[in-house]
């Protein structure tokens, strides 16, 4: 700003001011530093390598909470418990959900700092423990006899029978009415059909899957019941898997790590998943919904067979997994195994690094504080929930001022590599970090904000709260979950 411009700006001052006063005001205006002209404050936080206990990702405990999992080592955080229930357990009496079981499990998960993921099963391979309810036939449903690799007779529900199908669809509907969108449920497996709800009846010579039309009605029922809770579907669903992922479901695979344990000529990692996912057009489903892995056997078998943990884990990351369920089995007590698991968990799911923060050194009360940040997702998957940035200004003795920003973390994508070609199947590469994303935020400050020096802190918060929810892969986290990053002057 030139002196001429300043004189022009003050030329409309009241006539009682002398020319000397006008000139003095002009020189003061020139001498006062402009916030726009001042060099911005730049902060580049230090990245950390800690394993982070974040929601909606990571190591799942199986059938027990983290507090009750004696095989869970203290160095592995777990924020999700996964379990499977038979239809008989969820509806022990016709028309009555076992809400005591579900509510008790959800309360246990909450107390352990976890959310719940579950699947409904209807067909059991244990003749002494069927998964369908004992009242099914008396209610007019039909039960048929199946076999499983020579084990028989195995009673299973007949979902080609309209009454049986209708009774089960009603159970799914009532599950959704009660629990859809529940804050303590992470996701639901789109199950019910086939052995263990896995959408197949392999090993049976007698039984066949229900008709495609009836299978699709089960898919429809889950999507109608769970509109807010994420759905995942087993990769064995074929036509129904294709339909489910097109409607927004993620996928789940229950045999990660099979490198020849069933057959030396066919195994899941090379001959199963590449074919099934491509056929179902599910290779890009991870962009919209989570991918969950369950180990084939457990990691002890991998180590005993001499299979490469690096190969298996790189494969799982390149497919953009968010979860791993090792069935709460003990881990091999070896340093090299721990190092590979730590390396894997450091990348599994989303992992956000704040690369840079820029803001003006000072701003006036009532004005807009402009904050520019650069973010990078160095994990393997997006965060599928609409968490947002939040900013807090604090000064000793004064109230905190919190403003929720406009940046939504679901935009911060991971890196990507081509999968399932010959080179990948020979040696899955390390997944690169995601692209850097710049966010420009404008935060309106209160007009009555007292002048002084304020600490500027950052948090990632849920859509309906200003309570910090996500840990960042940077140094400096305070006990309350906020990251005090910088200082800023508030002036009149």
C-alpha positions in Angstrom: 0.0 0.0 0.0 1.5 3.4 -1.0 1.1 6.6 0.9 -1.1 7.9 -1.9 -3.5 5.0 -1.4 -3.6 5.6 2.3 -4.3 9.3 1.8 -7.1 8.3 -0.5 -8.5 6.0 2.1 -8.6 8.7 4.8 -9.7 11.5 2.5 -13.2 11.1 3.7 -12.4 11.8 7.3 -14.4 14.4 9.2 -13.6 18.0 8.3 -12.5 18.8 11.9 -9.4 16.7 11.5 -6.3 18.7 10.4 -4.1 17.8 7.5 -1.4 17.0 10.1 -3.8 14.4 11.7 -4.6 12.9 8.3 -0.9 12.5 7.5 -0.3 11.0 11.0 -3.1 8.5 10.4 -1.6 7.6 7.1 1.8 6.9 8.5 0.3 4.8 11.3 -1.6 2.7 8.7 1.6 2.1 6.7 3.5 1.2 9.9 1.0 -1.3 11.0 1.9 -4.8 9.6 -0.8 -6.4 7.4 -1.7 -10.0 8.3 -1.9 -10.7 4.6 1.6 -9.3 4.0 3.2 -11.1 6.9 5.1 -14.3 6.4 2.8 -17.3 7.4 3.6 -19.6 10.3 4.6 -23.0 8.9 4.6 -26.2 11.0 5.8 -29.6 9.7 5.0 -32.2 12.4 7.2 -35.1 13.0 5.9 -38.4 11.7 5.7 -41.3 14.2 5.8 -45.1 13.7 3.5 -46.1 16.6 0.7 -48.6 16.1 -2.4 -46.5 16.5 -5.7 -47.6 18.1 -8.1 -46.1 15.6 -11.7 -46.9 14.9 -12.9 -49.0 11.9 -9.6 -50.7 11.2 -6.9 -53.1 12.3 -6.6 -56.3 14.3 -9.9 -57.9 15.2 -10.4 -60.1 18.2 -12.7 -63.1 17.5 -15.6 -64.0 19.7 -14.2 -62.2 22.7 -13.3 -58.6 23.6 -9.8 -57.3 23.8 -10.1 -57.4 27.6 -10.9 -61.1 27.5 -8.5 -62.2 24.7 -5.6 -63.9 26.4 -3.8 -64.3 23.1 -3.8 -60.6 22.3 -0.3 -59.3 23.1 -0.2 -55.9 24.7 1.6 -54.3 21.7 -1.3 -54.9 19.4 -4.2 -52.5 19.7 -7.7 -53.8 18.7 -10.7 -51.6 18.3 -13.1 -54.1 16.7 -14.4 -57.5 17.9 -15.7 -59.9 15.3 -18.1 -62.8 16.0 -20.6 -65.1 14.3 -24.0 -66.2 15.6 -26.4 -68.9 14.5 -29.9 -67.9 13.6 -31.0 -70.0 16.6 -29.0 -67.8 19.0 -30.4 -64.5 17.6 -34.0 -65.7 17.5 -34.4 -68.5 20.1 -38.2 -68.0 20.0 -40.2 -67.1 16.9 -40.6 -63.4 16.5 -38.3 -62.5 19.5 -34.8 -61.3 19.0 -32.3 -62.2 21.6 -31.6 -58.5 22.4 -30.1 -59.5 25.8 -27.3 -61.3 23.9 -26.7 -58.5 21.5 -27.0 -55.6 24.0 -24.7 -57.4 26.5 -22.1 -58.0 23.7 -22.3 -54.4 22.6 -21.8 -53.2 26.2 -18.8 -55.5 26.6 -17.3 -54.2 23.4 -17.8 -50.6 24.5 -16.2 -51.2 27.8 -13.2 -52.7 26.0 -12.9 -49.7 23.6 -14.1 -51.7 20.7 -17.0 -51.9 18.3 -18.7 -55.0 17.0 -18.8 -56.8 13.7 -20.9 -59.9 13.2 -22.4 -62.4 10.8 -25.5 -64.5 10.9 -25.2 -68.3 10.1 -27.9 -70.7 9.2 -26.1 -73.9 8.0 -23.9 -75.8 10.4 -21.5 -78.7 9.6 -21.9 -80.0 13.1 -24.8 -82.4 13.3 -25.1 -81.8 17.1 -25.2 -78.1 16.8 -27.4 -76.8 14.0 -27.6 -73.0 13.4 -31.3 -72.9 12.5 -33.8 -72.5 15.4 -35.5 -75.5 16.9 -38.9 -73.9 16.3 -38.5 -73.6 12.5 -40.4 -76.7 11.5 -43.2 -76.2 13.9 -43.6 -72.7 12.4 -44.2 -74.2 9.0 -40.6 -74.0 7.8 -38.8 -76.8 6.0 -35.5 -78.5 7.1 -33.6 -80.7 4.6 -30.8 -83.2 5.2 -27.3 -82.4 3.8 -23.9 -83.9 4.1 -20.4 -82.4 4.4 -17.4 -84.4 3.3 -19.0 -87.7 4.5 -20.5 -86.3 7.7 -24.3 -86.9 7.7 -27.1 -86.4 8.4 -26.8 -82.6 8.6 -30.1 -80.8 9.0 -30.1 -77.3 7.4 -32.9 -74.9 6.5 -34.3 -75.0 3.0 -34.4 -71.4 1.7 -36.1 -72.6 -1.4 -39.1 -73.1 0.8 -41.0 -69.8 0.9 -42.0 -70.1 4.5 -38.5 -70.8 5.7 -37.1 -67.9 3.6 -39.8 -65.5 4.8 -39.2 -66.3 8.4 -35.5 -65.7 8.0 -36.0 -62.4 6.1 -38.2 -61.3 8.9 -35.4 -61.9 11.4 -33.0 -59.8 9.3 -35.6 -57.0 9.1 -36.0 -56.9 12.8 -32.2 -56.9 13.4 -32.0 -53.8 11.2 -35.0 -52.1 12.9 -33.2 -52.5 16.3 -29.5 -52.1 15.4 -29.0 -50.3 12.1 -26.8 -47.3 12.7 -26.0 -48.4 16.3 -22.8 -46.5 17.3 -21.2 -49.7 18.7 -21.6 -51.7 15.5 -18.8 -51.3 13.0 -20.2 -53.5 10.2 -22.4 -56.5 9.4 -21.4 -59.4 7.2 -24.0 -60.0 4.5 -24.3 -63.7 5.4 -26.9 -66.3 6.2 -26.6 -68.5 3.0 -24.4 -71.6 2.9 -22.0 -73.2 5.4 -21.3 -70.7 8.2 -23.0 -68.0 6.1 -20.2 -68.1 3.5 -22.5 -68.4 0.4 -21.3 -71.9 -0.5 -22.1 -75.6 0.3 -18.7 -77.1 -0.8 -18.3 -80.7 0.3 -22.0 -81.5 0.1 -23.3 -84.0 -2.5 -27.0 -83.7 -1.4 -27.6 -80.0 -0.8 -27.6 -77.2 -3.3 -27.6 -73.5 -2.8 -31.1 -71.8 -2.9 -32.2 -70.4 -6.3 -30.5 -67.2 -7.4 -33.8 -65.4 -7.0 -34.0 -66.4 -3.3 -30.4 -65.6 -2.7 -31.0 -62.2 -4.1 -33.9 -61.7 -1.8 -31.5 -62.3 1.1 -29.2 -59.6 -0.3 -32.2 -57.3 -0.7 -33.2 -57.9 2.9 -29.8 -56.9 4.3 -29.7 -53.7 2.3 -33.2 -52.8 3.3 -32.4 -53.5 7.0 -29.0 -51.9 7.2 -29.0 -48.6 5.5 -26.5 -46.8 7.8 -24.4 -49.7 9.1 -21.7 -50.8 6.5 -22.2 -54.2 4.9 -19.5 -56.7 3.8 -20.0 -59.8 1.8 -18.1 -63.1 1.6 -16.2 -63.4 -1.7 -17.9 -66.8 -2.5 -21.2 -65.1 -3.4 -20.6 -65.0 -7.2 -23.6 -63.3 -8.8 -24.8 -62.0 -5.5 -21.3 -60.7 -4.6 -21.3 -58.7 -7.8 -24.7 -57.2 -7.0 -23.8 -56.4 -3.4 -20.6 -54.5 -4.2 -22.4 -52.6 -6.9 -24.8 -51.5 -4.3 -22.0 -50.3 -2.0 -21.0 -53.4 0.1 -17.4 -54.2 0.9 -16.0 -57.7 0.8 -14.6 -60.2 3.2 -12.2 -63.1 2.5 -11.8 -65.9 5.1 -8.7 -67.6 3.9 -5.8 -65.1 3.7 -2.5 -66.9 3.7 -3.5 -70.1 2.0 -0.3 -70.7 0.0 -1.0 -74.4 -0.6 -2.4 -75.8 2.6 -5.3 -77.5 0.9 -3.7 -78.4 -2.4 -0.4 -77.8 -4.1 -2.1 -77.0 -7.4 -4.9 -74.7 -6.2 -4.8 -72.2 -3.4 -6.8 -69.1 -2.5 -4.1 -66.5 -2.9 -3.2 -67.3 -6.5 -6.2 -69.2 -7.9 -9.2 -68.1 -5.8 -9.3 -64.4 -5.0 -8.0 -63.1 -8.3 -10.7 -65.0 -10.2 -13.6 -64.4 -7.8 -13.0 -60.7 -7.3 -12.5 -60.0 -11.0 -15.6 -62.0 -12.0 -17.7 -60.0 -9.4 -16.2 -56.7 -10.7 -15.2 -56.1 -7.1 -11.6 -55.0 -7.6 -12.5 -51.4 -6.9 -15.0 -52.0 -4.2 -12.5 -50.8 -1.6 -12.9 -47.2 -2.8 -16.4 -47.2 -1.3 -16.5 -49.8 1.5 -14.0 -51.8 3.7 -12.2 -55.0 2.9 -11.8 -57.6 5.7 -9.4 -60.5 5.9 -9.5 -63.6 8.1 -6.5 -65.9 8.3 -6.6 -69.4 6.8 -5.8 -71.4 9.9 -3.8 -68.8 11.8 -0.4 -67.2 11.6 1.3 -70.1 13.4 0.5 -72.3 10.4 2.0 -69.8 8.0 5.2 -69.8 10.0 5.3 -73.6 10.4 4.9 -74.0 6.6 7.6 -71.5 5.9 5.3 -69.2 3.9 6.5 -65.6 3.5 4.8 -63.2 5.9 6.0 -60.3 3.8 4.3 -61.8 0.7 1.0 -62.5 2.5 0.9 -59.1 4.2 1.9 -57.1 1.1 -0.9 -59.0 -0.8 -3.5 -58.0 1.8 -2.4 -54.4 1.9 -2.3 -54.1 -1.9 -5.9 -55.3 -2.0 -6.6 -52.4 0.4 -7.6 -54.3 3.5 -8.9 -52.6 6.6 -9.2 -55.6 9.0 -7.4 -58.8 9.9 -9.0 -61.5 12.1 -6.5 -64.1 13.3 -9.2 -65.9 15.2 -7.7 -64.9 18.5 -5.1 -67.6 18.1 -1.7 -67.3 19.9 1.1 -65.8 17.9 4.5 -67.4 17.3 6.9 -66.0 19.9 9.6 -64.8 17.5 11.0 -61.4 17.0 11.0 -61.6 13.2 7.3 -62.5 13.3 6.5 -59.6 15.5 8.4 -57.2 13.3 6.4 -58.3 10.2 3.1 -58.0 12.0 4.0 -54.5 13.3 5.0 -53.5 9.8 1.7 -54.8 8.5 -0.5 -53.2 11.2 1.3 -49.9 10.7 -0.2 -49.8 7.2 -3.5 -51.7 7.6 -6.5 -49.4 7.1 -6.2 -45.6 7.0 -3.2 -43.8 8.5 -3.1 -40.0 8.3 0.0 -37.9 8.4 -0.2 -34.1 8.6 2.7 -33.0 6.4 2.3 -29.2 6.8 0.2 -26.5 8.5 0.2 -22.9 7.4 -1.6 -20.0 9.0 -1.1 -16.2 9.5 0.8 -15.2 12.6 -2.2 -13.1 13.8 -5.8 -12.5 13.0 -8.4 -10.0 14.2 -11.3 -11.2 16.4 -14.4 -11.6 14.2 -12.4 -12.2 11.1 -11.8 -15.4 9.2 -8.8 -17.5 10.2 -7.4 -19.2 7.1 -5.7 -22.5 7.7 -3.9 -24.5 4.9 -2.9 -28.1 5.5 -1.2 -30.8 3.5 -2.3 -34.4 4.4 -1.1 -37.9 3.3 -2.8 -41.3 3.9 0.1 -43.7 4.3 -2.1 -46.6 5.1 -3.8 -49.2 2.8 -7.4 -47.9 2.7 -9.6 -44.8 3.0 -11.5 -43.9 6.2 -15.1 -44.7 5.1 -16.7 -42.5 7.7 -17.2 -38.7 7.3 -14.8 -37.6 10.1 -13.8 -34.0 9.8 -11.0 -31.7 10.9 -11.6 -29.5 14.0 -9.6 -26.6 15.3 -9.3 -25.2 18.8 -7.9 -22.0 20.2 -7.0 -21.8 23.8 -5.4 -19.2 26.1 -4.6 -19.5 29.8 -7.6 -18.6 31.8 -9.9 -18.2 28.8 -12.6 -20.5 27.3 -11.7 -22.7 24.4 -13.0 -21.8 21.0 -13.6 -24.8 18.7 -14.4 -24.5 15.0 -15.2 -27.6 12.8 -13.4 -27.3 9.5 -14.5 -28.3 6.0 -12.0 -31.0 5.4 -13.5 -34.6 5.4 -10.9 -37.3 5.8 -12.7 -39.7 3.4 -11.0 -37.7 0.6 -7.5 -38.8 1.7 -6.9 -41.9 -0.4 -4.1 -44.5 0.0 -1.6 -45.4 -2.6 -2.4 -48.1 -5.2 -0.6 -50.8 -7.3 -1.7 -53.1 -10.1 -2.9 -56.4 -8.5 -3.2 -60.0 -9.7 -1.0 -59.8 -12.8 1.9 -62.2 -13.1 4.4 -59.9 -11.5 2.1 -59.2 -8.5 1.4 -62.9 -7.9 5.1 -63.6 -8.0 6.0 -60.9 -5.5 3.4 -58.4 -4.2 5.2 -55.0 -4.0 5.1 -52.6 -1.1 2.0 -50.3 -1.2 3.2 -46.7 -1.8 1.8 -43.9 0.3 -1.2 -42.0 -1.0 -1.1 -38.6 -2.9 -0.7 -35.5 -0.8 -3.9 -33.6 -0.4 -4.1 -29.8 0.3 -7.0 -28.5 2.3 -7.8 -24.8 2.6 -10.1 -24.0 5.5 -11.7 -20.7 6.6 -12.7 -20.5 10.3 -14.8 -17.5 11.4 -13.7 -16.4 14.9 -16.0 -14.8 17.5 -16.1 -11.1 17.4 -15.7 -10.9 21.2 -12.6 -13.1 21.3 -10.2 -11.5 23.8 -6.8 -10.4 22.3 -3.8 -12.5 23.3 -1.6 -15.4 22.3 -3.6 -18.6 21.6 -2.5 -22.2 21.1 -3.9 -23.6 17.9 -4.7 -27.3 18.2 -6.1 -29.9 15.7 -8.3 -32.9 16.1 -10.2 -35.3 13.8 -13.8 -35.6 15.0 -17.0 -37.5 14.2 -19.9 -35.7 12.3 -21.9 -35.2 15.4 -19.3 -34.3 18.0 -16.2 -32.2 18.6 -14.5 -35.0 20.7 -11.3 -36.2 19.1 -11.8 -39.7 17.5 -8.8 -40.5 15.3 -5.1 -40.6 16.2 -2.7 -39.1 13.7 0.7 -40.6 12.8 2.4 -37.4 14.1 4.1 -36.5 17.3 2.5 -34.2 19.9 -0.8 -35.7 20.8 -2.1 -34.4 24.2 -3.9 -36.5 26.7 -7.3 -35.1 25.6 -6.7 -36.3 22.0 -6.0 -32.8 20.6 -2.7 -31.9 18.8 -1.4 -28.5 19.9 0.6 -27.5 16.8 1.2 -23.7 16.8 0.5 -20.3 18.4 -1.4 -17.4 16.9 -2.0 -13.8 18.0 -5.6 -12.5 18.3 -5.8 -8.8 17.9 -8.5 -6.1 18.0 
